[in-house]
Amino acid sequence: MLRFLILIPHRDCSKALRAYCRSLFASGLPGAWSFPGAIPLAQVSGPFTREELKDAAHKLRGLSIQNERDGKFYSTGTALAQSPGIDAFRFFGIKLGFSKPFEGAEKLPPVNKKVIYGFNTLCLCAALITPEAAAVDRALSRELPSAPGISFRAASIANLSMKPLSTGEAPYSWEWEIGAPVWLPAYKPDKKKNAKYE
């Protein structure tokens, strides 16, 4: 079984993501429906407690307003993300202009002890692809549909566990379970343009 900490965009993004997945599948890219509409943040050794999820959500909201951000997560094309400990697949999807949320012990004390690997690149996963398909970017260099532009402020964080199905094509056949989500604190810019969240 594999475990991840995921960021789930507000459902307003789901229509664009579903349309993108359909177009990828139609173009011949396998694995377009093998992962939920979420952004893998980290591979973890065990599920976060609700308090740990709240702490992580608070930290993520703080990062979303750094460097004159306005609390939004923006897309910047496409990306391929992988964990060194997973050989079966890579995540392919809509890249966020936001990286390494769990880099460094200062980011999520003390729950970072559960983090096996924090993804250096964040993407809203639209397909799982095999390492062979990703080799030398052959799968990504061919003509693929353009990724939609997305942005969102509202999002939740949750645990996800996934395990391979006993039937189906191994690299792409998984079942997953998403734990109870915790919403990121609301972003409230005031009239003086000072970002607030609570």
N, CA and C atoms as an extended XYZ file, in Angstrom:
594
Properties=species:S:1:pos:R:3:atomname:S:1:resname:S:1:resid:I:1 pbc="F F F"
N         0.840       -1.201        0.000 N   MET     1
C         0.000        0.000        0.000 CA  MET     1
C         0.873        1.248        0.000 C   MET     1
N         0.469        2.241       -0.769 N   LEU     2
C         1.151        3.523       -0.813 CA  LEU     2
C         0.285        4.565       -0.124 C   LEU     2
N         0.929        5.474        0.579 N   ARG     3
C         0.211        6.543        1.271 CA  ARG     3
C         0.753        7.902        0.848 C   ARG     3
N        -0.168        8.848        0.698 N   PHE     4
C         0.214       10.192        0.295 CA  PHE     4
C        -0.572       11.221        1.099 C   PHE     4
N         0.018       12.393        1.178 N   LEU     5
C        -0.695       13.578        1.628 CA  LEU     5
C        -1.045       14.343        0.363 C   LEU     5
N        -2.317       14.708        0.195 N   ILE     6
C        -2.744       15.341       -1.049 CA  ILE     6
C        -3.445       16.669       -0.781 C   ILE     6
N        -3.370       17.541       -1.764 N   LEU     7
C        -4.107       18.797       -1.770 CA  LEU     7
C        -5.224       18.656       -2.795 C   LEU     7
N        -6.454       18.928       -2.384 N   ILE     8
C        -7.610       18.770       -3.258 CA  ILE     8
C        -8.168       20.149       -3.592 C   ILE     8
N        -8.049       20.584       -4.840 N   PRO     9
C        -8.587       21.901       -5.207 CA  PRO     9
C       -10.101       21.944       -5.046 C   PRO     9
N       -10.623       23.149       -4.923 N   HIS    10
C       -12.071       23.325       -4.883 CA  HIS    10
C       -12.691       22.689       -6.122 C   HIS    10
N       -13.902       22.210       -5.984 N   ARG    11
C       -14.544       21.477       -7.064 CA  ARG    11
C       -14.752       22.301       -8.326 C   ARG    11
N       -14.590       23.624       -8.243 N   ASP    12
C       -14.687       24.450       -9.442 CA  ASP    12
C       -13.641       24.045      -10.480 C   ASP    12
N       -12.543       23.435      -10.033 N   CYS    13
C       -11.484       23.011      -10.952 CA  CYS    13
C       -11.769       21.657      -11.591 C   CYS    13
N       -12.739       20.926      -11.057 N   SER    14
C       -12.924       19.540      -11.486 CA  SER    14
C       -13.392       19.427      -12.937 C   SER    14
N       -14.204       20.346      -13.404 N   LYS    15
C       -14.694       20.271      -14.780 CA  LYS    15
C       -13.542       20.378      -15.774 C   LYS    15
N       -12.649       21.342      -15.537 N   ALA    16
C       -11.495       21.516      -16.429 CA  ALA    16
C       -10.579       20.302      -16.366 C   ALA    16
N       -10.382       19.740      -15.167 N   LEU    17
C        -9.512       18.570      -15.036 CA  LEU    17
C       -10.100       17.365      -15.743 C   LEU    17
N       -11.394       17.125      -15.583 N   ARG    18
C       -12.023       15.984      -16.242 CA  ARG    18
C       -11.915       16.092      -17.763 C   ARG    18
N       -12.128       17.303      -18.277 N   ALA    19
C       -12.024       17.507      -19.724 CA  ALA    19
C       -10.597       17.249      -20.194 C   ALA    19
N        -9.615       17.666      -19.388 N   TYR    20
C        -8.212       17.438      -19.750 CA  TYR    20
C        -7.879       15.948      -19.722 C   TYR    20
N        -8.372       15.234      -18.710 N   CYS    21
C        -8.148       13.786      -18.641 CA  CYS    21
C        -8.748       13.085      -19.854 C   CYS    21
N        -9.948       13.484      -20.234 N   ARG    22
C       -10.577       12.880      -21.406 CA  ARG    22
C        -9.754       13.114      -22.663 C   ARG    22
N        -9.229       14.325      -22.804 N   SER    23
C        -8.443       14.629      -23.997 CA  SER    23
C        -7.120       13.872      -24.006 C   SER    23
N        -6.506       13.679      -22.835 N   LEU    24
C        -5.270       12.905      -22.758 CA  LEU    24
C        -5.529       11.449      -23.119 C   LEU    24
N        -6.620       10.903      -22.590 N   PHE    25
C        -6.950        9.514      -22.883 CA  PHE    25
C        -7.229        9.339      -24.377 C   PHE    25
N        -7.949       10.287      -24.955 N   ALA    26
C        -8.269       10.208      -26.380 CA  ALA    26
C        -7.019       10.322      -27.242 C   ALA    26
N        -5.998       11.010      -26.732 N   SER    27
C        -4.758       11.166      -27.494 CA  SER    27
C        -3.844        9.946      -27.392 C   SER    27
N        -4.229        8.983      -26.527 N   GLY    28
C        -3.464        7.750      -26.403 CA  GLY    28
C        -2.569        7.673      -25.194 C   GLY    28
N        -2.646        8.658      -24.298 N   LEU    29
C        -1.839        8.611      -23.076 CA  LEU    29
C        -2.557        7.740      -22.052 C   LEU    29
N        -1.967        6.608      -21.653 N   PRO    30
C        -2.647        5.711      -20.709 CA  PRO    30
C        -2.640        6.266      -19.287 C   PRO    30
N        -3.468        5.676      -18.460 N   GLY    31
C        -3.465        6.027      -17.042 CA  GLY    31
C        -4.169        7.314      -16.700 C   GLY    31
N        -5.008        7.822      -17.642 N   ALA    32
C        -5.617        9.129      -17.426 CA  ALA    32
C        -6.686        9.129      -16.335 C   ALA    32
N        -7.150        7.985      -15.892 N   TRP    33
C        -8.171        7.937      -14.845 CA  TRP    33
C        -7.691        7.103      -13.653 C   TRP    33
N        -6.389        7.074      -13.426 N   SER    34
C        -5.819        6.181      -12.420 CA  SER    34
C        -5.545        6.837      -11.082 C   SER    34
N        -5.859        8.133      -10.956 N   PHE    35
C        -5.585        8.849       -9.712 CA  PHE    35
C        -6.681        9.892       -9.541 C   PHE    35
N        -7.082       10.161       -8.304 N   PRO    36
C        -8.143       11.161       -8.104 CA  PRO    36
C        -7.677       12.558       -8.493 C   PRO    36
N        -8.622       13.476       -8.601 N   GLY    37
C        -8.290       14.856       -8.963 CA  GLY    37
C        -7.646       15.585       -7.806 C   GLY    37
N        -6.360       15.346       -7.614 N   ALA    38
C        -5.665       15.883       -6.448 CA  ALA    38
C        -4.190       16.112       -6.778 C   ALA    38
N        -3.532       16.848       -5.904 N   ILE    39
C        -2.116       17.169       -6.049 CA  ILE    39
C        -1.336       16.413       -4.988 C   ILE    39
N        -0.481       15.465       -5.374 N   PRO    40
C         0.354       14.794       -4.368 CA  PRO    40
C         1.347       15.785       -3.755 C   PRO    40
N         1.307       15.905       -2.455 N   LEU    41
C         2.229       16.780       -1.750 CA  LEU    41
C         3.423       16.015       -1.198 C   LEU    41
N         3.158       14.831       -0.705 N   ALA    42
C         4.223       14.042       -0.084 CA  ALA    42
C         3.818       12.582       -0.032 C   ALA    42
N         4.804       11.710       -0.141 N   GLN    43
C         4.604       10.308        0.181 CA  GLN    43
C         4.876       10.173        1.664 C   GLN    43
N         4.009        9.487        2.385 N   VAL    44
C         4.124        9.435        3.834 CA  VAL    44
C         4.118        7.994        4.328 C   VAL    44
N         4.618        7.818        5.536 N   SER    45
C         4.698        6.477        6.120 CA  SER    45
C         3.410        6.073        6.817 C   SER    45
N         2.582        7.040        7.151 N   GLY    46
C         1.327        6.757        7.827 CA  GLY    46
C         0.414        7.956        7.728 C   GLY    46
N        -0.873        7.785        7.980 N   PRO    47
C        -1.810        8.901        7.854 CA  PRO    47
C        -1.562        9.978        8.894 C   PRO    47
N        -1.784       11.221        8.487 N   PHE    48
C        -1.714       12.332        9.420 CA  PHE    48
C        -2.968       12.322       10.293 C   PHE    48
N        -2.806       12.690       11.539 N   THR    49
C        -3.957       12.881       12.417 CA  THR    49
C        -4.685       14.157       11.986 C   THR    49
N        -5.888       14.341       12.501 N   ARG    50
C        -6.635       15.548       12.134 CA  ARG    50
C        -5.886       16.806       12.558 C   ARG    50
N        -5.260       16.765       13.720 N   GLU    51
C        -4.500       17.934       14.169 CA  GLU    51
C        -3.301       18.181       13.263 C   GLU    51
N        -2.668       17.120       12.835 N   GLU    52
C        -1.538       17.275       11.918 CA  GLU    52
C        -1.999       17.815       10.566 C   GLU    52
N        -3.170       17.371       10.111 N   LEU    53
C        -3.721       17.908        8.872 CA  LEU    53
C        -4.029       19.396        9.013 C   LEU    53
N        -4.583       19.786       10.151 N   LYS    54
C        -4.873       21.199       10.389 CA  LYS    54
C        -3.602       22.028       10.377 C   LYS    54
N        -2.556       21.496       10.991 N   ASP    55
C        -1.281       22.201       11.020 CA  ASP    55
C        -0.711       22.331        9.609 C   ASP    55
N        -0.778       21.246        8.838 N   ALA    56
C        -0.284       21.272        7.464 CA  ALA    56
C        -1.095       22.249        6.620 C   ALA    56
N        -2.413       22.271        6.804 N   ALA    57
C        -3.271       23.192        6.061 CA  ALA    57
C        -2.915       24.637        6.382 C   ALA    57
N        -2.645       24.904        7.641 N   HIS    58
C        -2.269       26.256        8.067 CA  HIS    58
C        -0.942       26.668        7.425 C   HIS    58
N         0.019       25.751        7.407 N   LYS    59
C         1.316       26.051        6.804 CA  LYS    59
C         1.186       26.301        5.300 C   LYS    59
N         0.356       25.491        4.638 N   LEU    60
C         0.169       25.670        3.198 CA  LEU    60
C        -0.478       27.010        2.886 C   LEU    60
N        -1.461       27.412        3.684 N   ARG    61
C        -2.059       28.722        3.461 CA  ARG    61
C        -1.029       29.818        3.639 C   ARG    61
N        -0.167       29.677        4.640 N   GLY    62
C         0.888       30.659        4.829 CA  GLY    62
C         1.813       30.742        3.627 C   GLY    62
N         2.179       29.596        3.069 N   LEU    63
C         3.041       29.590        1.892 CA  LEU    63
C         2.342       30.198        0.687 C   LEU    63
N         1.019       30.075        0.630 N   SER    64
C         0.290       30.590       -0.532 CA  SER    64
C         0.220       32.107       -0.563 C   SER    64
N         0.602       32.783        0.517 N   ILE    65
C         0.588       34.241        0.514 CA  ILE    65
C         1.988       34.834        0.595 C   ILE    65
N         2.999       33.988        0.587 N   GLN    66
C         4.369       34.499        0.597 CA  GLN    66
C         4.736       35.104       -0.747 C   GLN    66
N         5.741       35.967       -0.733 N   ASN    67
C         6.271       36.583       -1.958 CA  ASN    67
C         5.185       37.277       -2.769 C   ASN    67
N         4.337       38.022       -2.061 N   GLU    68
C         3.269       38.811       -2.682 CA  GLU    68
C         2.233       37.965       -3.411 C   GLU    68
N         2.117       36.701       -3.020 N   ARG    69
C         1.027       35.900       -3.562 CA  ARG    69
C        -0.283       36.411       -2.973 C   ARG    69
N        -1.377       36.052       -3.604 N   ASP    70
C        -2.686       36.498       -3.123 CA  ASP    70
C        -3.517       35.350       -2.578 C   ASP    70
N        -2.842       34.321       -2.101 N   GLY    71
C        -3.546       33.178       -1.558 CA  GLY    71
C        -3.971       32.171       -2.590 C   GLY    71
N        -3.620       32.407       -3.856 N   LYS    72
C        -4.017       31.502       -4.925 CA  LYS    72
C        -2.908       30.535       -5.298 C   LYS    72
N        -3.331       29.399       -5.819 N   PHE    73
C        -2.441       28.431       -6.445 CA  PHE    73
C        -2.704       28.529       -7.950 C   PHE    73
N        -1.648       28.729       -8.722 N   TYR    74
C        -1.784       28.932      -10.157 CA  TYR    74
C        -1.141       27.785      -10.933 C   TYR    74
N        -1.681       27.533      -12.121 N   SER    75
C        -1.061       26.544      -12.999 CA  SER    75
C        -0.046       27.215      -13.918 C   SER    75
N         0.988       26.445      -14.274 N   THR    76
C         2.046       26.965      -15.164 CA  THR    76
C         2.437       25.891      -16.171 C   THR    76
N         1.469       25.351      -16.901 N   GLY    77
C         1.777       24.335      -17.897 CA  GLY    77
C         1.617       22.933      -17.342 C   GLY    77
N         2.506       22.028      -17.771 N   THR    78
C         2.440       20.638      -17.331 CA  THR    78
C         3.724       20.237      -16.617 C   THR    78
N         3.653       19.119      -15.920 N   ALA    79
C         4.816       18.652      -15.170 CA  ALA    79
C         4.750       17.151      -14.975 C   ALA    79
N         5.907       16.587      -14.725 N   LEU    80
C         6.049       15.177      -14.376 CA  LEU    80
C         6.652       15.132      -12.981 C   LEU    80
N         6.005       14.425      -12.074 N   ALA    81
C         6.479       14.339      -10.689 CA  ALA    81
C         6.644       12.887      -10.294 C   ALA    81
N         7.659       12.613       -9.489 N   GLN    82
C         7.894       11.243       -9.063 CA  GLN    82
C         8.513       11.213       -7.683 C   GLN    82
N         8.295       10.091       -7.011 N   SER    83
C         8.942        9.835       -5.735 CA  SER    83
C        10.041        8.808       -5.971 C   SER    83
N        11.240        9.029       -5.435 N   PRO    84
C        12.330        8.078       -5.634 CA  PRO    84
C        12.005        6.669       -5.152 C   PRO    84
N        11.056        6.546       -4.233 N   GLY    85
C        10.728        5.232       -3.698 CA  GLY    85
C         9.657        4.479       -4.465 C   GLY    85
N         9.142        5.070       -5.540 N   ILE    86
C         8.076        4.430       -6.311 CA  ILE    86
C         8.570        4.164       -7.725 C   ILE    86
N         8.637        2.898       -8.086 N   ASP    87
C         9.111        2.514       -9.413 CA  ASP    87
C         7.982        2.326      -10.421 C   ASP    87
N         6.760        2.122       -9.935 N   ALA    88
C         5.669        1.701      -10.821 CA  ALA    88
C         5.163        2.792      -11.743 C   ALA    88
N         5.173        4.053      -11.279 N   PHE    89
C         4.555        5.111      -12.080 CA  PHE    89
C         5.130        6.479      -11.742 C   PHE    89
N         4.780        7.431      -12.587 N   ARG    90
C         5.063        8.843      -12.380 CA  ARG    90
C         3.731        9.584      -12.454 C   ARG    90
N         3.647       10.728      -11.790 N   PHE    91
C         2.469       11.573      -11.880 CA  PHE    91
C         2.660       12.566      -13.022 C   PHE    91
N         1.658       12.697      -13.880 N   PHE    92
C         1.695       13.691      -14.939 CA  PHE    92
C         0.446       14.551      -14.838 C   PHE    92
N         0.618       15.863      -14.956 N   GLY    93
C        -0.565       16.707      -14.878 CA  GLY    93
C        -0.269       18.174      -15.000 C   GLY    93
N        -1.182       18.960      -14.439 N   ILE    94
C        -1.139       20.416      -14.548 CA  ILE    94
C        -0.221       20.962      -13.455 C   ILE    94
N         0.864       21.569      -13.869 N   LYS    95
C         1.871       22.041      -12.913 CA  LYS    95
C         1.395       23.285      -12.172 C   LYS    95
N         1.707       23.319      -10.869 N   LEU    96
C         1.440       24.505      -10.072 CA  LEU    96
C         2.715       25.309       -9.918 C   LEU    96
N         2.590       26.623       -9.985 N   GLY    97
C         3.750       27.488       -9.803 CA  GLY    97
C         4.066       27.636       -8.335 C   GLY    97
N         4.412       26.539       -7.705 N   PHE    98
C         4.510       26.458       -6.246 CA  PHE    98
C         5.235       25.165       -5.965 C   PHE    98
N         6.336       25.192       -5.267 N   SER    99
C         7.101       23.952       -5.131 CA  SER    99
C         7.642       23.763       -3.711 C   SER    99
N         7.968       22.521       -3.434 N   LYS   100
C         8.648       22.117       -2.204 CA  LYS   100
C         7.980       22.618       -0.916 C   LYS   100
N         6.681       22.358       -0.736 N   PRO   101
C         6.036       22.851        0.480 CA  PRO   101
C         6.514       22.175        1.755 C   PRO   101
N         7.136       21.005        1.642 N   PHE   102
C         7.588       20.300        2.833 CA  PHE   102
C         9.111       20.215        2.901 C   PHE   102
N         9.788       21.053        2.152 N   GLU   103
C        11.257       21.029        2.187 CA  GLU   103
C        11.733       21.705        3.465 C   GLU   103
N        12.578       21.023        4.208 N   GLY   104
C        13.147       21.606        5.408 CA  GLY   104
C        12.327       21.299        6.656 C   GLY   104
N        12.991       21.044        7.739 N   ALA   105
C        12.311       20.664        8.981 CA  ALA   105
C        11.444       21.793        9.527 C   ALA   105
N        11.739       23.034        9.134 N   GLU   106
C        10.995       24.160        9.685 CA  GLU   106
C         9.584       24.272        9.118 C   GLU   106
N         9.300       23.573        8.003 N   LYS   107
C         8.019       23.764        7.343 CA  LYS   107
C         6.852       23.143        8.100 C   LYS   107
N         7.026       21.930        8.583 N   LEU   108
C         5.911       21.249        9.229 CA  LEU   108
C         6.319       20.559       10.527 C   LEU   108
N         6.867       21.270       11.484 N   PRO   109
C         7.199       20.607       12.740 CA  PRO   109
C         5.923       20.263       13.480 C   PRO   109
N         5.859       19.089       14.167 N   PRO   110
C         6.812       17.997       14.087 CA  PRO   110
C         6.358       16.884       13.142 C   PRO   110
N         5.251       17.102       12.397 N   VAL   111
C         4.652       16.013       11.635 CA  VAL   111
C         5.474       15.607       10.424 C   VAL   111
N         6.506       16.378       10.088 N   ASN   112
C         7.329       16.032        8.924 CA  ASN   112
C         8.042       14.692        9.115 C   ASN   112
N         8.050       14.162       10.329 N   LYS   113
C         8.674       12.853       10.558 CA  LYS   113
C         7.959       11.751        9.782 C   LYS   113
N         6.705       11.987        9.439 N   LYS   114
C         5.958       11.008        8.659 CA  LYS   114
C         6.215       11.143        7.160 C   LYS   114
N         6.835       12.227        6.757 N   VAL   115
C         7.053       12.476        5.331 CA  VAL   115
C         8.242       11.661        4.843 C   VAL   115
N         7.980       10.728        3.936 N   ILE   116
C         9.055        9.956        3.308 CA  ILE   116
C         9.718       10.789        2.224 C   ILE   116
N         8.872       11.471        1.447 N   TYR   117
C         9.388       12.293        0.347 CA  TYR   117
C         8.397       13.412        0.048 C   TYR   117
N         8.877       14.655        0.098 N   GLY   118
C         8.063       15.795       -0.300 CA  GLY   118
C         8.319       16.106       -1.763 C   GLY   118
N         7.275       16.144       -2.562 N   PHE   119
C         7.453       16.322       -4.005 CA  PHE   119
C         8.065       17.680       -4.324 C   PHE   119
N         9.120       17.654       -5.138 N   ASN   120
C         9.780       18.887       -5.566 CA  ASN   120
C         8.928       19.653       -6.567 C   ASN   120
N         8.139       18.934       -7.333 N   THR   121
C         7.234       19.541       -8.307 CA  THR   121
C         5.816       19.153       -7.944 C   THR   121
N         4.933       20.133       -7.950 N   LEU   122
C         3.546       19.865       -7.627 CA  LEU   122
C         2.702       19.922       -8.892 C   LEU   122
N         1.888       18.896       -9.088 N   CYS   123
C         0.997       18.922      -10.246 CA  CYS   123
C        -0.342       18.302       -9.888 C   CYS   123
N        -1.378       18.880      -10.448 N   LEU   124
C        -2.718       18.320      -10.336 CA  LEU   124
C        -2.750       17.131      -11.274 C   LEU   124
N        -2.738       15.928      -10.697 N   CYS   125
C        -2.507       14.723      -11.480 CA  CYS   125
C        -3.645       14.459      -12.458 C   CYS   125
N        -3.282       14.289      -13.727 N   ALA   126
C        -4.245       13.963      -14.773 CA  ALA   126
C        -4.019       12.566      -15.321 C   ALA   126
N        -2.836       11.991      -15.066 N   ALA   127
C        -2.542       10.637      -15.560 CA  ALA   127
C        -1.364       10.057      -14.799 C   ALA   127
N        -1.372        8.741      -14.632 N   LEU   128
C        -0.193        8.014      -14.169 CA  LEU   128
C         0.462        7.415      -15.400 C   LEU   128
N         1.776        7.543      -15.497 N   ILE   129
C         2.484        6.943      -16.629 CA  ILE   129
C         3.660        6.135      -16.101 C   ILE   129
N         4.045        5.136      -16.862 N   THR   130
C         5.139        4.268      -16.445 CA  THR   130
C         6.481        4.957      -16.681 C   THR   130
N         7.529        4.523      -15.976 N   PRO   131
C         8.857        5.075      -16.230 CA  PRO   131
C         9.286        4.879      -17.675 C   PRO   131
N         8.909        3.759      -18.268 N   GLU   132
C         9.281        3.496      -19.660 CA  GLU   132
C         8.631        4.514      -20.585 C   GLU   132
N         7.377        4.841      -20.305 N   ALA   133
C         6.676        5.818      -21.140 CA  ALA   133
C         7.265        7.209      -20.968 C   ALA   133
N         7.789        7.479      -19.773 N   ALA   134
C         8.340        8.802      -19.504 CA  ALA   134
C         9.797        8.935      -19.939 C   ALA   134
N        10.460        7.822      -20.244 N   ALA   135
C        11.881        7.852      -20.586 CA  ALA   135
C        12.141        8.770      -21.773 C   ALA   135
N        13.145        9.580      -21.612 N   VAL   136
C        13.592       10.513      -22.648 CA  VAL   136
C        12.434       11.423      -23.093 C   VAL   136
N        11.444       11.574      -22.188 N   ASP   137
C        10.289       12.433      -22.440 CA  ASP   137
C         9.529       12.055      -23.706 C   ASP   137
N         9.638       10.807      -24.130 N   ARG   138
C         8.949       10.420      -25.362 CA  ARG   138
C         7.446       10.571      -25.225 C   ARG   138
N         6.916       10.224      -24.054 N   ALA   139
C         5.464       10.314      -23.881 CA  ALA   139
C         5.001       11.760      -23.792 C   ALA   139
N         5.888       12.637      -23.361 N   LEU   140
C         5.481       14.014      -23.132 CA  LEU   140
C         5.881       14.946      -24.262 C   LEU   140
N         6.767       14.509      -25.146 N   SER   141
C         7.236       15.364      -26.221 CA  SER   141
C         6.350       15.269      -27.455 C   SER   141
N         5.528       14.218      -27.521 N   ARG   142
C         4.633       14.114      -28.662 CA  ARG   142
C         3.485       15.105      -28.494 C   ARG   142
N         2.658       15.191      -29.511 N   GLU   143
C         1.550       16.130      -29.483 CA  GLU   143
C         0.523       15.705      -28.436 C   GLU   143
N         0.408       16.484      -27.396 N   LEU   144
C        -0.595       16.243      -26.365 CA  LEU   144
C        -1.469       17.482      -26.239 C   LEU   144
N        -2.686       17.315      -25.809 N   PRO   145
C        -3.547       18.487      -25.613 CA  PRO   145
C        -2.926       19.453      -24.617 C   PRO   145
N        -3.154       20.725      -24.836 N   SER   146
C        -2.632       21.742      -23.923 CA  SER   146
C        -3.362       21.676      -22.593 C   SER   146
N        -2.613       21.879      -21.534 N   ALA   147
C        -3.219       21.873      -20.201 CA  ALA   147
C        -4.040       23.134      -19.996 C   ALA   147
N        -5.180       23.017      -19.356 N   PRO   148
C        -5.982       24.212      -19.085 CA  PRO   148
C        -5.330       25.069      -18.017 C   PRO   148
N        -5.584       26.334      -18.072 N   GLY   149
C        -5.133       27.216      -17.006 CA  GLY   149
C        -6.107       27.157      -15.849 C   GLY   149
N        -5.595       26.966      -14.665 N   ILE   150
C        -6.454       26.921      -13.484 CA  ILE   150
C        -5.856       27.781      -12.377 C   ILE   150
N        -6.696       28.229      -11.481 N   SER   151
C        -6.255       28.898      -10.259 CA  SER   151
C        -7.327       28.677       -9.204 C   SER   151
N        -6.905       28.606       -7.975 N   PHE   152
C        -7.862       28.379       -6.892 CA  PHE   152
C        -7.270       28.853       -5.574 C   PHE   152
N        -8.121       29.293       -4.707 N   ARG   153
C        -7.741       29.610       -3.332 CA  ARG   153
C        -8.243       28.527       -2.382 C   ARG   153
N        -9.498       28.162       -2.571 N   ALA   154
C       -10.106       27.172       -1.676 CA  ALA   154
C        -9.588       25.780       -2.007 C   ALA   154
N        -9.139       25.071       -0.997 N   ALA   155
C        -8.612       23.716       -1.181 CA  ALA   155
C        -8.600       23.022        0.169 C   ALA   155
N        -8.565       21.718        0.126 N   SER   156
C        -8.479       20.935        1.356 CA  SER   156
C        -7.288       19.999        1.281 C   SER   156
N        -6.872       19.529        2.424 N   ILE   157
C        -5.745       18.606        2.522 CA  ILE   157
C        -6.258       17.317        3.149 C   ILE   157
N        -5.740       16.180        2.679 N   ALA   158
C        -6.268       14.902        3.157 CA  ALA   158
C        -5.224       13.803        3.013 C   ALA   158
N        -5.467       12.708        3.725 N   ASN   159
C        -4.682       11.489        3.546 CA  ASN   159
C        -5.252       10.705        2.371 C   ASN   159
N        -4.379       10.036        1.644 N   LEU   160
C        -4.821        9.132        0.582 CA  LEU   160
C        -4.010        7.844        0.671 C   LEU   160
N        -4.693        6.714        0.595 N   SER   161
C        -4.002        5.432        0.503 CA  SER   161
C        -4.426        4.772       -0.792 C   SER   161
N        -3.507        4.058       -1.430 N   MET   162
C        -3.835        3.384       -2.678 CA  MET   162
C        -3.107        2.054       -2.765 C   MET   162
N        -3.765        1.109       -3.394 N   LYS   163
C        -3.166       -0.212       -3.562 CA  LYS   163
C        -3.560       -0.751       -4.933 C   LYS   163
N        -2.716       -1.607       -5.524 N   PRO   164
C        -3.013       -2.120       -6.865 CA  PRO   164
C        -4.210       -3.058       -6.851 C   PRO   164
N        -4.990       -2.990       -7.915 N   LEU   165
C        -6.108       -3.908       -8.078 CA  LEU   165
C        -5.597       -5.278       -8.501 C   LEU   165
N        -6.333       -6.298       -8.148 N   SER   166
C        -5.935       -7.658       -8.527 CA  SER   166
C        -6.195       -7.927       -9.998 C   SER   166
N        -7.025       -7.114      -10.621 N   THR   167
C        -7.297       -7.249      -12.050 CA  THR   167
C        -6.959       -5.943      -12.749 C   THR   167
N        -6.840       -5.998      -14.053 N   GLY   168
C        -6.540       -4.794      -14.813 CA  GLY   168
C        -5.068       -4.685      -15.139 C   GLY   168
N        -4.723       -3.641      -15.851 N   GLU   169
C        -3.340       -3.431      -16.266 CA  GLU   169
C        -2.558       -2.860      -15.096 C   GLU   169
N        -1.526       -3.568      -14.674 N   ALA   170
C        -0.850       -3.290      -13.405 CA  ALA   170
C        -0.429       -1.833      -13.197 C   ALA   170
N         0.250       -1.189      -14.135 N   PRO   171
C         0.743        0.156      -13.827 CA  PRO   171
C        -0.354        1.189      -13.608 C   PRO   171
N        -1.570        0.899      -14.114 N   TYR   172
C        -2.613        1.909      -14.105 CA  TYR   172
C        -3.848        1.524      -13.297 C   TYR   172
N        -3.866        0.315      -12.756 N   SER   173
C        -5.069       -0.185      -12.074 CA  SER   173
C        -4.882       -0.120      -10.561 C   SER   173
N        -5.457        0.899       -9.958 N   TRP   174
C        -5.329        1.134       -8.522 CA  TRP   174
C        -6.694        1.439       -7.927 C   TRP   174
N        -6.835        1.136       -6.664 N   GLU   175
C        -7.982        1.630       -5.918 CA  GLU   175
C        -7.444        2.528       -4.817 C   GLU   175
N        -8.190        3.549       -4.508 N   TRP   176
C        -7.701        4.500       -3.516 CA  TRP   176
C        -8.816        4.866       -2.536 C   TRP   176
N        -8.382        5.358       -1.403 N   GLU   177
C        -9.311        5.839       -0.382 CA  GLU   177
C        -8.790        7.160        0.150 C   GLU   177
N        -9.664        8.142        0.172 N   ILE   178
C        -9.309        9.476        0.653 CA  ILE   178
C        -9.931        9.669        2.024 C   ILE   178
N        -9.105       10.090        2.983 N   GLY   179
C        -9.598       10.330        4.329 CA  GLY   179
C       -10.374       11.633        4.421 C   GLY   179
N       -10.903       11.899        5.596 N   ALA   180
C       -11.682       13.117        5.826 CA  ALA   180
C       -10.808       14.342        5.576 C   ALA   180
N       -11.235       15.241        4.696 N   PRO   181
C       -10.394       16.396        4.361 CA  PRO   181
C       -10.462       17.500        5.410 C   PRO   181
N        -9.435       18.304        5.427 N   VAL   182
C        -9.401       19.507        6.259 CA  VAL   182
C        -9.154       20.695        5.331 C   VAL   182
N       -10.017       21.683        5.387 N   TRP   183
C        -9.890       22.837        4.499 CA  TRP   183
C        -8.751       23.750        4.932 C   TRP   183
N        -8.076       24.321        3.961 N   LEU   184
C        -7.095       25.355        4.270 CA  LEU   184
C        -7.832       26.552        4.861 C   LEU   184
N        -7.199       27.270        5.780 N   PRO   185
C        -7.868       28.442        6.355 CA  PRO   185
C        -8.293       29.416        5.260 C   PRO   185
N        -9.393       30.102        5.491 N   ALA   186
C        -9.887       31.068        4.519 CA  ALA   186
C        -8.907       32.226        4.395 C   ALA   186
N        -8.747       32.694        3.169 N   TYR   187
C        -7.876       33.841        2.886 CA  TYR   187
C        -8.733       35.093        2.868 C   TYR   187
N        -8.310       36.108        3.618 N   LYS   188
C        -9.099       37.332        3.731 CA  LYS   188
C        -8.218       38.571        3.559 C   LYS   188
N        -8.043       39.031        2.310 N   PRO   189
C        -7.284       40.278        2.124 CA  PRO   189
C        -8.092       41.454        2.669 C   PRO   189
N        -7.448       42.322        3.443 N   ASP   190
C        -8.192       43.462        3.971 CA  ASP   190
C        -7.998       44.675        3.062 C   ASP   190
N        -8.610       45.777        3.423 N   LYS   191
C        -8.586       46.970        2.568 CA  LYS   191
C        -7.195       47.565        2.432 C   LYS   191
N        -6.308       47.265        3.361 N   LYS   192
C        -4.946       47.774        3.303 CA  LYS   192
C        -4.016       46.810        2.569 C   LYS   192
N        -4.604       45.801        1.920 N   LYS   193
C        -3.872       44.822        1.141 CA  LYS   193
C        -2.943       43.971        1.988 C   LYS   193
N        -3.316       43.813        3.238 N   ASN   194
C        -2.570       42.911        4.113 CA  ASN   194
C        -3.287       41.578        4.155 C   ASN   194
N        -2.579       40.534        3.796 N   ALA   195
C        -3.204       39.212        3.738 CA  ALA   195
C        -3.485       38.690        5.140 C   ALA   195
N        -4.666       38.168        5.308 N   LYS   196
C        -5.039       37.552        6.579 CA  LYS   196
C        -5.633       36.183        6.300 C   LYS   196
N        -5.413       35.258        7.200 N   TYR   197
C        -6.074       33.962        7.102 CA  TYR   197
C        -6.288       33.394        8.477 C   TYR   197
N        -7.376       32.669        8.597 N   GLU   198
C        -7.713       32.107        9.923 CA  GLU   198
C        -8.530       30.841        9.772 C   GLU   198
